[in-house]
Amino acid sequence: MPKFYFHYRTDDELIRDTDGVELQDLDAAEHNAAELGRAIVDRAASTGGDTGLPRSIEITDAAGRELLYVVFWAGPKIGGMGGPPVSPATVH
């Protein structure tokens, strides 16, 4: 199985993943990066951090080649209080 590395980037720094994770393919790596992003935003929310700042997980292979960037941040809750609900995006 290929090994993928998940480097965490903010506006200020890049935290490199030196261990990596063996996963079946790039789709599995993208799913893993999305879960990491969710955990990071949840932690920021629980500690009073700014959840609106864009962050990213940069996925590389064992040779250091950049494969995929997953950008994430917490947006308004769909149907939340304090204004009109935000509709889910659609792809055409």
Beta strands, then each sheet from edge to edge (+ up, - down):
strand 1: 3-9
strand 2: 14-15
strand 3: 21-22
strand 4: 55-61
strand 5: 66-72
sheet 1: 2+ 1- 3+
sheet 2: 2+ 1- 4+ 5-
end
